[in-house]
Amino acid sequence: MHQLPRLALSYAAPLRPPPLPSLALPRKPETTRLRNVDLSRAIAQLPIAYRQVIQLADLEGLSDKEVADHLQIPLGTVTSSLTRARSLLRRYCFQPKRVK
């Protein structure tokens, strides 16, 4: 297994979210269609600890155990952080658009 640089959990310094891979999504109504720009903005709004876990697990493809080892945090913390981060992302990306 290759070594990744260690990321410290911190809520102080914001990080620029990584570029996202192209996502092929099924056609949906305009109010719920997700674009990469929307997802990038949503990830940028996450607290840094959640952003780091999402980046390692979902964007870089590490397992929960590998993320826990890399960040030197308990596996349960990784699992709960991923659940909370994904919930926030769903809320940010799929909340109905307000029409004036």
QUIRA-V630439 format. One record per residue. N is the residue number from 0. RES is the residue in one small letter. SS is DSSP state (H for helix, E for strand, L for the rest). OMEGA is omega in degrees with one decimal (none if undefined). Layout:
n=<N & N>
res=<RES & RES>
ss=<SS & SS>
omega=<OMEGA & OMEGA>
This chain:
n=<0 & 1 & 2 & 3 & 4 & 5 & 6 & 7 & 8 & 9 & 10 & 11 & 12 & 13 & 14 & 15 & 16 & 17 & 18 & 19 & 20 & 21 & 22 & 23 & 24 & 25 & 26 & 27 & 28 & 29 & 30 & 31 & 32 & 33 & 34 & 35 & 36 & 37 & 38 & 39 & 40 & 41 & 42 & 43 & 44 & 45 & 46 & 47 & 48 & 49 & 50 & 51 & 52 & 53 & 54 & 55 & 56 & 57 & 58 & 59 & 60 & 61 & 62 & 63 & 64 & 65 & 66 & 67 & 68 & 69 & 70 & 71 & 72 & 73 & 74 & 75 & 76 & 77 & 78 & 79 & 80 & 81 & 82 & 83 & 84 & 85 & 86 & 87 & 88 & 89 & 90 & 91 & 92 & 93 & 94 & 95 & 96 & 97 & 98 & 99>
res=<m & h & q & l & p & r & l & a & l & s & y & a & a & p & l & r & p & p & p & l & p & s & l & a & l & p & r & k & p & e & t & t & r & l & r & n & v & d & l & s & r & a & i & a & q & l & p & i & a & y & r & q & v & i & q & l & a & d & l & e & g & l & s & d & k & e & v & a & d & h & l & q & i & p & l & g & t & v & t & s & s & l & t & r & a & r & s & l & l & r & r & y & c & f & q & p & k & r & v & k>
ss=<L & L & L & L & L & L & L & L & L & L & L & L & L & L & L & L & L & L & L & L & L & L & L & L & L & L & L & L & L & L & L & L & L & L & L & H & H & H & H & H & H & H & H & H & H & L & L & H & H & H & H & H & H & H & H & H & H & H & H & L & L & L & L & H & H & H & H & H & H & H & H & L & L & L & H & H & H & H & H & H & H & H & H & H & H & H & H & H & H & H & H & H & H & H & L & L & L & L & L & L>
omega=<-179.5 & -179.7 & 175.0 & 176.2 & -177.2 & 176.4 & 178.5 & 176.0 & -178.6 & 176.5 & -172.2 & -170.8 & 177.6 & 177.4 & 173.6 & -179.5 & -179.6 & 175.3 & -176.8 & 174.6 & 179.0 & -179.6 & 175.6 & -177.9 & 176.9 & 179.3 & 177.9 & 175.9 & -176.5 & -177.0 & -177.5 & -178.5 & -179.2 & 176.3 & 179.1 & 179.3 & 178.8 & -179.7 & 177.6 & 177.7 & -179.6 & 178.4 & 179.8 & -179.6 & -178.7 & 170.5 & -173.3 & -179.3 & 177.9 & -179.4 & -179.9 & -178.6 & 177.5 & -179.1 & -177.6 & -174.5 & -172.2 & -177.3 & 179.8 & 172.6 & 177.7 & 175.2 & 178.5 & 179.6 & 178.7 & 177.2 & 179.2 & 178.8 & -177.2 & -178.1 & -178.9 & 175.8 & -179.6 & 179.5 & 178.5 & 177.6 & 177.7 & -178.4 & -178.9 & 178.2 & 177.6 & 179.1 & -180.0 & -179.9 & 179.4 & 176.8 & 177.1 & 179.3 & 177.2 & -179.1 & -179.2 & -171.5 & -170.7 & 175.6 & -177.8 & 176.7 & 178.4 & 178.8 & -178.9 & none>
